[in-house]
Amino acid sequence: MIELKRINNEQDQKLAFGIREQVFVVEQNVPRYAEYDEHEPVAKHYLATYEGVPCGAARWRTTEKGVKLERFAVLKEYRNKNVGAKVLEAVLEDVQQDYPQKKIYLHAQLPAVNFYKRHGFEPEGDMFVECDIKHYKMVYKG
């Protein structure tokens, strides 16, 4: 069973950061300084568990361009178990409730583009590279 928490305490935040550390820093070789930034204190953070085991994380924040979804991470052994979809659905629900008129966008890693397409996002613009990883900007069309 997949459960999702909107993080509101330090313990859950540490668990989410641990998941992001494993996925981005260890697995994808993103420099630690690039993974954690000045937006951590103002972003809304999420933690997903699968049968009680913390395995997914995400955050979102407002920008001058709209609402940016970021740092979606699922531990390797929990991928393809619908964890990412549940996290994305909850984040979209919260964002649409709080900011119904704002543009929702994200920077999708190349392997995740089709996942986001299935959930209502469309690529916008050319491919670009962040932290040596290919990305597309994607915008939510519903």
Contacts in CASP RR format, 6 or more apart in sequence:
PFRMAT RR
TARGET T0000
AUTHOR 0000-0000-0000
METHOD contacts of the structure
MODEL  1
MIELKRINNEQDQKLAFGIREQVFVVEQNVPRYAEYDEHEPVAKHYLATY
EGVPCGAARWRTTEKGVKLERFAVLKEYRNKNVGAKVLEAVLEDVQQDYP
QKKIYLHAQLPAVNFYKRHGFEPEGDMFVECDIKHYKMVYKG
1 50 0 8 1.000
1 51 0 8 1.000
1 52 0 8 1.000
2 48 0 8 1.000
2 49 0 8 1.000
2 50 0 8 1.000
2 81 0 8 1.000
2 82 0 8 1.000
2 83 0 8 1.000
2 86 0 8 1.000
3 48 0 8 1.000
3 49 0 8 1.000
3 52 0 8 1.000
4 46 0 8 1.000
4 47 0 8 1.000
4 48 0 8 1.000
4 49 0 8 1.000
4 86 0 8 1.000
4 87 0 8 1.000
4 90 0 8 1.000
5 12 0 8 1.000
5 46 0 8 1.000
5 47 0 8 1.000
5 48 0 8 1.000
5 49 0 8 1.000
6 44 0 8 1.000
6 45 0 8 1.000
6 46 0 8 1.000
6 90 0 8 1.000
6 94 0 8 1.000
7 13 0 8 1.000
7 16 0 8 1.000
7 45 0 8 1.000
7 46 0 8 1.000
7 47 0 8 1.000
12 45 0 8 1.000
12 47 0 8 1.000
13 45 0 8 1.000
15 47 0 8 1.000
15 54 0 8 1.000
15 57 0 8 1.000
16 45 0 8 1.000
16 46 0 8 1.000
16 47 0 8 1.000
16 54 0 8 1.000
16 56 0 8 1.000
16 57 0 8 1.000
17 36 0 8 1.000
17 57 0 8 1.000
18 57 0 8 1.000
19 47 0 8 1.000
19 54 0 8 1.000
19 55 0 8 1.000
19 56 0 8 1.000
19 57 0 8 1.000
19 73 0 8 1.000
19 74 0 8 1.000
19 75 0 8 1.000
20 35 0 8 1.000
20 57 0 8 1.000
20 71 0 8 1.000
20 73 0 8 1.000
21 32 0 8 1.000
21 35 0 8 1.000
22 73 0 8 1.000
22 75 0 8 1.000
23 73 0 8 1.000
23 74 0 8 1.000
23 75 0 8 1.000
23 76 0 8 1.000
24 30 0 8 1.000
24 35 0 8 1.000
24 71 0 8 1.000
24 73 0 8 1.000
25 31 0 8 1.000
25 32 0 8 1.000
25 35 0 8 1.000
27 76 0 8 1.000
28 131 0 8 1.000
28 133 0 8 1.000
29 132 0 8 1.000
30 131 0 8 1.000
30 133 0 8 1.000
31 131 0 8 1.000
34 131 0 8 1.000
35 71 0 8 1.000
39 59 0 8 1.000
39 61 0 8 1.000
39 70 0 8 1.000
40 59 0 8 1.000
42 61 0 8 1.000
43 59 0 8 1.000
43 60 0 8 1.000
43 61 0 8 1.000
43 70 0 8 1.000
44 59 0 8 1.000
44 60 0 8 1.000
44 61 0 8 1.000
44 94 0 8 1.000
45 57 0 8 1.000
45 58 0 8 1.000
45 59 0 8 1.000
46 56 0 8 1.000
46 57 0 8 1.000
46 58 0 8 1.000
46 59 0 8 1.000
46 87 0 8 1.000
46 90 0 8 1.000
46 91 0 8 1.000
47 54 0 8 1.000
47 56 0 8 1.000
47 57 0 8 1.000
48 54 0 8 1.000
48 55 0 8 1.000
48 56 0 8 1.000
48 57 0 8 1.000
48 58 0 8 1.000
48 74 0 8 1.000
48 83 0 8 1.000
48 84 0 8 1.000
48 86 0 8 1.000
48 87 0 8 1.000
49 55 0 8 1.000
49 56 0 8 1.000
50 78 0 8 1.000
50 81 0 8 1.000
50 83 0 8 1.000
53 78 0 8 1.000
55 74 0 8 1.000
55 75 0 8 1.000
55 77 0 8 1.000
55 78 0 8 1.000
55 83 0 8 1.000
56 73 0 8 1.000
56 74 0 8 1.000
56 75 0 8 1.000
56 78 0 8 1.000
56 83 0 8 1.000
56 84 0 8 1.000
56 87 0 8 1.000
57 71 0 8 1.000
57 72 0 8 1.000
57 73 0 8 1.000
57 87 0 8 1.000
58 69 0 8 1.000
58 70 0 8 1.000
58 71 0 8 1.000
58 72 0 8 1.000
58 73 0 8 1.000
58 87 0 8 1.000
58 88 0 8 1.000
58 91 0 8 1.000
59 69 0 8 1.000
59 70 0 8 1.000
59 71 0 8 1.000
60 67 0 8 1.000
60 68 0 8 1.000
60 69 0 8 1.000
60 70 0 8 1.000
60 91 0 8 1.000
60 94 0 8 1.000
60 95 0 8 1.000
61 67 0 8 1.000
61 68 0 8 1.000
61 70 0 8 1.000
62 68 0 8 1.000
62 99 0 8 1.000
62 102 0 8 1.000
65 103 0 8 1.000
65 105 0 8 1.000
66 99 0 8 1.000
66 102 0 8 1.000
66 103 0 8 1.000
66 104 0 8 1.000
66 105 0 8 1.000
67 95 0 8 1.000
67 99 0 8 1.000
67 102 0 8 1.000
67 103 0 8 1.000
67 104 0 8 1.000
67 105 0 8 1.000
68 105 0 8 1.000
68 106 0 8 1.000
68 107 0 8 1.000
69 88 0 8 1.000
69 91 0 8 1.000
69 92 0 8 1.000
69 95 0 8 1.000
69 104 0 8 1.000
69 105 0 8 1.000
69 106 0 8 1.000
70 106 0 8 1.000
70 107 0 8 1.000
72 84 0 8 1.000
72 87 0 8 1.000
72 88 0 8 1.000
72 106 0 8 1.000
72 112 0 8 1.000
74 83 0 8 1.000
74 84 0 8 1.000
74 87 0 8 1.000
84 115 0 8 1.000
85 115 0 8 1.000
85 119 0 8 1.000
88 116 0 8 1.000
88 119 0 8 1.000
89 119 0 8 1.000
92 104 0 8 1.000
92 119 0 8 1.000
92 140 0 8 1.000
95 102 0 8 1.000
95 104 0 8 1.000
96 104 0 8 1.000
103 139 0 8 1.000
103 140 0 8 1.000
104 139 0 8 1.000
104 140 0 8 1.000
105 124 0 8 1.000
105 137 0 8 1.000
105 138 0 8 1.000
105 139 0 8 1.000
105 140 0 8 1.000
106 116 0 8 1.000
106 121 0 8 1.000
106 137 0 8 1.000
106 138 0 8 1.000
107 128 0 8 1.000
107 130 0 8 1.000
107 135 0 8 1.000
107 136 0 8 1.000
107 137 0 8 1.000
107 138 0 8 1.000
108 115 0 8 1.000
108 116 0 8 1.000
108 121 0 8 1.000
108 123 0 8 1.000
108 135 0 8 1.000
108 136 0 8 1.000
108 137 0 8 1.000
108 138 0 8 1.000
109 133 0 8 1.000
109 134 0 8 1.000
109 135 0 8 1.000
110 127 0 8 1.000
110 133 0 8 1.000
110 134 0 8 1.000
110 135 0 8 1.000
110 136 0 8 1.000
113 123 0 8 1.000
113 136 0 8 1.000
113 138 0 8 1.000
116 138 0 8 1.000
117 123 0 8 1.000
117 138 0 8 1.000
120 140 0 8 1.000
120 141 0 8 1.000
120 142 0 8 1.000
121 138 0 8 1.000
121 139 0 8 1.000
121 140 0 8 1.000
121 141 0 8 1.000
122 138 0 8 1.000
122 139 0 8 1.000
122 141 0 8 1.000
123 136 0 8 1.000
123 137 0 8 1.000
123 138 0 8 1.000
124 136 0 8 1.000
124 137 0 8 1.000
124 138 0 8 1.000
124 139 0 8 1.000
125 136 0 8 1.000
125 137 0 8 1.000
127 134 0 8 1.000
127 135 0 8 1.000
127 136 0 8 1.000
128 134 0 8 1.000
128 135 0 8 1.000
128 136 0 8 1.000
128 137 0 8 1.000
129 135 0 8 1.000
END
